[in-house]
């Protein structure tokens, strides 16, 4: 599709050069804070790691642009550089053209420059991209520079950037002058689903779109998030391709490419709640789907009342029938003393830890629980879960029921609280 036909004045997703607009999101803000903290700290040296197309270059450019114009900053691509080429590149980016050919002479020149800057109260900042691809001799020279001091402070601030984890490199004894200085070992995370939608719509607006949802509706943004895993550079490329393929607006879900995705640079056991897509609750009756809810909140109420998150009008379902509670990566289901009971996979339950594709039955309705990350029913400690989550959630429910302003609710709520206290969660 031509850009003009989509109401765009320019390409919203350029893959080269400066973006039309810098979009803020959680991981980017955290990375910028790391860079600022590195510059402010007297021993500042940090690692910035993230896979290809994770937004590292944009972050570095944004940070450097925010610095005072007189700051001594060098951003060097370390790909394949030996000692001589590294030092020449460093001096060039600090604003000096040198003709020295000896690595020792170059190292001496850089050492003098760094110490003079630091002695004047303005330690220079050196950012090395693709640090993992530096020649070993260049790494040794970098270690010598990292060891320089002016009084009690390090003379050179360093940010080492890489497409992969630098943990193995930093563990080598020869790298101790740098490894013992590490202030932050930061790994970029992708955007969340909501951040990806805001990222896409903000770029479309910057390119001239009055109503971005007419180009990328919410469901298309969700599919783009899944296809890119939330990595900014990949999101740009997939969005660009989908827009080019589309013959009409809005862009259809089937126009979205699903490429092979890179892995994060962090330890694979270090999974955060932000990295996990919220569970989906698909409501059906007689095999026909009638609604779908993304469980974005910590709790979800199911029942006949309109105050529930999932409201089902049926005489077989209690006003407040059941409650789902999120705790970390796990979801807990509790029956709220309903008249006709709550069932999971045809078995009546009072409380239950859900796993992927469990089917909850309330009355004649079914709710399929979809969460590929939920694979075990023994992820929670019953006592701990009750203490930290259930009672707080029940108190929230007490407040909700009070708001319904019916004469029977206070008594029903007290009964519910008493029953819940006697029947704390057990893992089944």
C-alpha positions as CSV (number, residue, x, y, z in Angstrom):
1,X,0.0,0.0,0.0
2,X,1.2,3.5,-0.8
3,X,1.8,5.7,2.2
4,X,-0.5,8.4,0.9
5,X,-3.4,5.9,0.7
6,X,-3.0,5.1,4.4
7,X,-3.0,8.9,5.2
8,X,0.7,8.9,6.0
9,X,3.1,11.7,5.0
10,X,6.2,9.7,5.5
11,X,7.4,6.2,6.4
12,X,6.5,5.6,10.1
13,X,8.9,2.6,10.4
14,X,12.2,3.5,8.8
15,X,14.8,0.8,9.3
16,X,17.8,3.2,8.9
17,X,18.7,6.6,10.2
18,X,17.0,8.5,13.1
19,X,13.4,7.4,14.0
20,X,10.6,9.9,13.4
21,X,10.0,9.9,17.1
22,X,11.6,8.3,20.2
23,X,9.0,6.2,22.0
24,X,9.4,5.7,25.7
25,X,8.8,2.4,27.3
26,X,9.7,0.6,30.5
27,X,12.9,-1.2,29.5
28,X,14.2,1.9,27.6
29,X,13.7,4.2,30.5
30,X,15.5,1.7,32.8
31,X,18.4,1.5,30.3
32,X,18.7,5.3,30.1
33,X,18.8,5.5,33.9
34,X,21.7,3.0,33.9
35,X,23.6,5.2,31.4
36,X,23.0,8.3,33.4
37,X,24.0,6.5,36.6
38,X,27.2,5.3,35.0
39,X,28.2,8.8,34.1
40,X,27.4,10.1,37.5
41,X,29.3,7.4,39.4
42,X,33.0,7.9,40.1
43,X,33.8,4.3,39.2
44,X,31.2,4.1,36.4
45,X,31.5,1.1,34.1
46,X,28.3,-0.7,32.9
47,X,27.3,-3.5,30.6
48,X,24.4,-3.0,28.2
49,X,23.3,-6.2,26.6
50,X,20.4,-7.1,24.3
51,X,19.9,-9.1,21.1
52,X,20.1,-7.6,17.6
53,X,17.2,-5.2,16.9
54,X,16.5,-4.7,20.6
55,X,16.9,-1.0,20.4
56,X,20.4,-0.5,21.8
57,X,21.7,1.9,19.1
58,X,18.6,4.1,19.4
59,X,19.0,4.2,23.2
60,X,22.7,5.1,22.9
61,X,22.0,7.8,20.4
62,X,19.1,9.2,22.6
63,X,21.4,9.3,25.6
64,X,24.3,10.9,23.9
65,X,22.0,13.6,22.4
66,X,20.8,14.4,25.9
67,X,24.4,15.2,27.2
68,X,25.9,18.6,27.4
69,X,27.5,19.7,24.2
70,X,30.9,20.0,25.8
71,X,30.9,16.4,27.1
72,X,33.8,14.2,25.9
73,X,31.9,11.2,24.5
74,X,33.1,8.6,22.0
75,X,30.8,5.9,20.5
76,X,32.9,3.2,18.8
77,X,31.8,0.1,16.9
78,X,34.2,-2.6,18.1
79,X,33.5,-5.1,15.3
80,X,36.9,-6.7,14.4
81,X,39.0,-3.9,15.7
82,X,42.6,-4.6,16.8
83,X,44.5,-2.4,19.3
84,X,45.7,0.2,16.7
85,X,42.3,0.6,15.0
86,X,40.5,0.8,18.3
87,X,42.7,3.6,19.6
88,X,42.6,5.5,16.4
89,X,38.8,5.3,16.4
90,X,38.6,6.4,20.0
91,X,40.7,9.5,19.4
92,X,38.8,10.2,16.2
93,X,35.5,10.2,18.0
94,X,36.9,12.4,20.8
95,X,37.7,14.9,18.0
96,X,41.4,14.2,17.2
97,X,42.9,12.9,13.9
98,X,46.2,11.1,14.7
99,X,48.9,9.9,12.4
100,X,50.8,7.7,14.8
101,X,51.1,4.1,13.7
102,X,52.6,2.4,16.8
103,X,50.1,0.8,19.2
104,X,52.2,1.9,22.2
105,X,52.3,5.5,21.0
106,X,48.6,5.5,20.4
107,X,47.9,4.0,23.8
108,X,50.1,6.7,25.4
109,X,48.3,9.4,23.6
110,X,44.9,8.1,24.7
111,X,46.1,7.7,28.2
112,X,47.3,11.4,28.4
113,X,44.0,12.6,27.0
114,X,41.9,10.6,29.4
115,X,43.9,11.6,32.5
116,X,43.9,15.3,31.5
117,X,40.1,15.3,31.0
118,X,39.6,13.5,34.3
119,X,41.9,15.9,36.1
120,X,39.8,18.8,34.9
121,X,36.8,17.2,36.5
122,X,35.2,15.9,33.2
123,X,36.1,12.2,32.8
124,X,35.4,11.2,29.3
125,X,32.8,8.5,28.4
126,X,33.7,5.7,26.0
127,X,30.8,3.5,24.7
128,X,32.0,0.4,22.8
129,X,29.3,-1.3,20.6
130,X,29.8,-4.9,19.7
131,X,32.2,-5.4,22.5
132,X,32.1,-9.2,22.0
133,X,33.7,-8.8,18.6
134,X,36.8,-6.8,19.7
135,X,40.2,-8.4,19.0
136,X,41.8,-9.8,22.2
137,X,44.7,-7.3,21.9
138,X,42.1,-4.5,21.8
139,X,40.5,-5.8,25.0
140,X,43.9,-5.7,26.7
141,X,44.3,-2.1,25.8
142,X,40.8,-1.3,27.0
143,X,41.7,-3.0,30.3
144,X,44.8,-0.7,30.7
145,X,42.6,2.4,30.1
146,X,40.0,1.0,32.6
147,X,42.7,0.9,35.3
148,X,43.6,4.6,35.0
149,X,42.8,6.7,38.1
150,X,42.8,10.3,39.1
151,X,42.9,10.4,42.9
152,X,40.1,8.1,44.1
153,X,38.1,8.1,40.8
154,X,38.5,6.2,37.6
155,X,39.6,8.4,34.8
156,X,37.5,6.8,32.0
157,X,33.8,6.0,32.2
158,X,32.9,3.0,30.1
159,X,29.8,1.4,28.7
160,X,30.3,-2.0,27.0
161,X,27.5,-2.9,24.6
162,X,26.9,-6.3,23.1
163,X,24.3,-8.4,21.2
164,X,25.0,-11.3,23.7
165,X,25.8,-11.7,27.3
166,X,29.2,-10.5,28.4
167,X,29.3,-12.7,31.5
168,X,31.8,-15.2,30.1
169,X,34.1,-12.5,28.8
170,X,34.0,-10.7,32.1
171,X,34.8,-13.9,34.1
172,X,38.3,-14.2,32.4
173,X,41.0,-13.2,35.0
174,X,42.7,-10.9,32.4
175,X,39.5,-8.8,32.4
176,X,39.6,-8.0,36.1
177,X,40.5,-4.3,35.6
178,X,37.0,-4.0,34.0
179,X,35.0,-6.7,35.7
180,X,35.7,-5.4,39.2
181,X,34.4,-2.0,38.2
182,X,31.0,-3.2,36.9
183,X,28.3,-0.9,38.3
184,X,25.4,-2.3,36.2
185,X,25.0,-5.6,34.3
186,X,21.9,-4.6,32.4
187,X,20.0,-6.7,29.9
188,X,17.4,-5.1,27.7
189,X,13.9,-6.5,27.9
190,X,11.3,-6.3,25.1
191,X,8.2,-4.1,25.2
192,X,5.0,-5.3,26.8
193,X,1.8,-5.8,24.7
194,X,0.5,-2.4,25.7
195,X,3.8,-0.7,25.1
196,X,4.0,-2.3,21.7
197,X,0.6,-0.9,20.8
198,X,1.6,2.6,22.0
199,X,4.9,2.3,20.1
200,X,3.1,1.5,16.8
201,X,0.4,4.1,17.2
202,X,2.8,6.8,18.2
203,X,4.9,6.2,15.1
204,X,1.8,6.2,12.9
205,X,0.7,9.6,14.4
206,X,4.2,11.0,13.9
207,X,4.0,10.0,10.2
208,X,0.7,11.8,9.8
209,X,-2.0,9.3,10.7
210,X,-5.0,11.0,12.5
211,X,-6.4,7.7,13.7
212,X,-3.8,5.0,14.0
213,X,-6.4,2.4,14.9
214,X,-7.8,2.6,11.4
215,X,-4.5,1.3,10.2
216,X,-3.4,-1.0,13.0
217,X,-6.5,-2.0,15.2
218,X,-5.9,-3.4,18.6
219,X,-6.0,-7.0,17.5
220,X,-3.4,-6.3,14.8
221,X,-1.1,-4.6,17.4
222,X,-1.5,-7.6,19.6
223,X,-0.5,-9.9,16.7
224,X,2.5,-7.7,15.9
225,X,3.6,-7.9,19.5
226,X,3.4,-11.7,19.3
227,X,5.3,-11.8,16.0
228,X,8.1,-9.5,17.2
229,X,8.1,-10.6,20.9
230,X,8.1,-6.8,21.6
231,X,11.6,-6.1,20.3
232,X,11.5,-2.6,18.8
233,X,13.6,-3.1,15.7
234,X,11.8,-6.3,14.8
235,X,8.4,-4.6,15.4
236,X,9.5,-1.8,13.0
237,X,10.4,-4.3,10.3
238,X,7.3,-6.5,10.6
239,X,5.0,-3.4,10.7
240,X,6.7,-2.0,7.6
241,X,6.2,-5.3,5.7
242,X,2.6,-5.6,6.8
243,X,1.8,-2.0,5.7
244,X,3.5,-2.7,2.3
245,X,1.5,-5.9,1.8
246,X,-1.9,-4.5,2.7
247,X,-4.3,-3.7,-0.1
248,X,-6.9,-2.0,2.1
249,X,-7.3,-0.6,5.6
250,X,-7.3,-1.7,8.3
251,X,-4.3,-4.0,7.9
252,X,-5.4,-7.6,8.4
253,X,-3.9,-10.0,10.9
254,X,-3.0,-12.4,8.1
255,X,-0.6,-9.8,6.6
256,X,1.7,-10.1,9.6
257,X,4.9,-12.1,9.1
258,X,6.2,-14.3,12.0
259,X,10.0,-14.4,11.8
260,X,12.4,-16.5,13.8
261,X,13.0,-14.4,17.0
262,X,16.2,-13.9,18.9
263,X,16.7,-14.9,22.5
264,X,17.2,-12.4,25.3
265,X,20.7,-12.0,26.7
266,X,19.7,-12.7,30.3
267,X,20.0,-16.0,32.2
268,X,17.2,-18.2,30.8
269,X,16.1,-19.0,34.4
270,X,15.6,-15.3,35.1
271,X,12.0,-15.0,33.9
272,X,10.1,-11.9,35.1
273,X,6.3,-11.4,35.3
274,X,6.6,-8.7,32.7
275,X,7.9,-11.2,30.2
276,X,4.8,-13.4,30.5
277,X,1.7,-12.7,28.5
278,X,-1.4,-12.6,30.8
279,X,-3.8,-15.6,30.7
280,X,-6.8,-15.6,28.4
281,X,-10.2,-16.6,29.7
282,X,-12.5,-17.8,26.9
283,X,-16.2,-18.1,27.8
284,X,-18.5,-20.5,25.9
285,X,-21.9,-22.2,26.1
286,X,-22.9,-25.3,24.2
287,X,-19.5,-25.2,22.4
288,X,-20.0,-21.6,21.1
289,X,-17.6,-18.9,22.2
290,X,-19.3,-15.8,23.5
291,X,-16.5,-13.7,25.0
292,X,-12.8,-13.6,25.7
293,X,-11.0,-11.7,28.5
294,X,-7.3,-11.0,29.0
295,X,-6.6,-11.3,32.7
296,X,-4.5,-8.2,33.0
297,X,-5.4,-7.6,36.7
298,X,-4.4,-9.5,39.8
299,X,-7.9,-10.8,40.3
300,X,-11.0,-11.7,38.2
301,X,-14.5,-12.2,39.6
302,X,-17.0,-14.4,37.8
303,X,-20.8,-14.3,38.5
304,X,-24.2,-13.1,37.6
305,X,-23.8,-9.5,38.9
306,X,-22.8,-6.8,36.5
307,X,-20.1,-5.9,38.9
308,X,-18.1,-9.0,38.0
309,X,-15.2,-9.0,35.5
310,X,-16.9,-11.8,33.7
311,X,-20.7,-11.3,34.1
312,X,-22.9,-14.2,32.9
313,X,-26.7,-13.8,33.1
314,X,-27.9,-17.2,34.2
315,X,-30.1,-18.4,37.1
316,X,-27.6,-21.3,37.6
317,X,-24.8,-18.9,38.5
318,X,-24.5,-17.1,41.8
319,X,-24.2,-13.4,42.0
320,X,-20.5,-13.8,42.8
321,X,-19.7,-17.3,41.9
322,X,-15.9,-17.7,41.7
323,X,-12.7,-15.7,41.8
324,X,-9.4,-16.1,40.0
325,X,-6.3,-14.6,41.5
326,X,-2.9,-14.0,39.9
327,X,0.2,-14.5,42.0
328,X,3.5,-14.3,40.1
329,X,3.2,-16.7,37.1
330,X,0.4,-18.7,38.7
331,X,-3.4,-18.4,38.8
332,X,-5.5,-19.6,41.6
333,X,-9.3,-20.3,41.4
334,X,-11.6,-20.2,44.4
335,X,-15.3,-21.0,44.6
336,X,-17.1,-18.3,46.5
337,X,-19.6,-20.6,48.3
338,X,-21.7,-20.7,45.1
339,X,-25.1,-22.5,45.1
340,X,-24.3,-24.9,42.3
341,X,-20.5,-25.1,42.7
342,X,-17.5,-24.5,40.5
343,X,-15.9,-27.3,38.5
344,X,-12.5,-27.7,36.8
345,X,-12.3,-30.5,34.2
346,X,-15.6,-31.9,35.5
347,X,-14.3,-32.1,39.1
348,X,-15.9,-29.9,41.8
349,X,-13.4,-27.7,43.6
350,X,-13.3,-25.3,46.4
351,X,-9.8,-23.9,45.5
352,X,-7.5,-24.9,42.7
353,X,-4.2,-23.9,41.0
354,X,-5.0,-23.7,37.3
355,X,-2.8,-24.9,34.4
356,X,-3.0,-24.3,30.6
357,X,-6.2,-25.5,28.9
358,X,-8.1,-26.2,32.2
359,X,-11.8,-25.9,31.7
360,X,-13.8,-24.2,34.4
361,X,-17.5,-24.9,34.5
362,X,-20.0,-22.5,36.2
363,X,-23.7,-23.4,35.6
364,X,-24.0,-24.3,32.0
365,X,-21.1,-22.1,30.9
366,X,-17.5,-23.1,30.4
367,X,-14.4,-20.9,30.8
368,X,-11.2,-22.2,29.2
369,X,-8.1,-21.0,30.9
370,X,-5.3,-20.4,28.4
371,X,-1.8,-19.7,29.7
372,X,1.0,-21.7,28.0
373,X,3.4,-20.7,30.9
374,X,1.2,-22.4,33.5
375,X,2.4,-26.1,33.4
376,X,2.4,-27.2,37.1
377,X,-0.1,-27.2,39.9
378,X,2.6,-27.1,42.6
379,X,3.9,-23.6,41.9
380,X,2.5,-22.1,45.1
381,X,2.8,-22.6,48.8
382,X,-0.7,-22.7,50.2
383,X,0.0,-20.9,53.5
384,X,2.1,-18.3,51.9
385,X,-0.4,-17.7,49.1
386,X,-3.2,-17.3,51.6
387,X,-1.3,-14.9,53.7
388,X,-0.1,-12.7,51.0
389,X,-2.8,-12.7,48.4
390,X,-6.1,-14.3,49.3
391,X,-7.1,-12.3,52.4
392,X,-6.2,-9.0,50.6
393,X,-8.3,-10.0,47.6
394,X,-11.2,-11.0,49.8
395,X,-11.0,-7.6,51.5
396,X,-11.2,-6.0,48.0
397,X,-14.2,-8.1,47.3
398,X,-15.8,-7.0,50.6
399,X,-15.5,-3.4,49.5
400,X,-16.9,-4.3,46.1
401,X,-19.9,-6.1,47.5
402,X,-20.6,-3.2,49.9
403,X,-20.8,-0.8,46.9
404,X,-23.7,-2.9,45.5
405,X,-25.7,-1.4,48.3
406,X,-28.2,-4.3,49.0
407,X,-29.5,-5.2,52.3
408,X,-28.3,-8.8,52.2
409,X,-24.8,-8.1,51.1
410,X,-23.2,-7.4,54.5
411,X,-24.4,-10.7,55.9
412,X,-23.4,-12.6,52.7
413,X,-20.0,-11.0,52.8
414,X,-19.4,-11.9,56.4
415,X,-20.4,-15.5,55.6
416,X,-18.0,-15.5,52.7
417,X,-15.1,-14.2,54.8
418,X,-15.8,-16.7,57.6
419,X,-16.0,-19.6,55.1
420,X,-12.9,-18.5,53.4
421,X,-11.0,-18.3,56.6
422,X,-12.0,-21.9,57.5
423,X,-11.1,-23.2,54.1
424,X,-7.8,-21.7,53.1
425,X,-6.3,-22.7,49.7
426,X,-5.0,-26.2,49.3
427,X,-3.2,-27.5,46.3
428,X,-5.1,-30.2,44.5
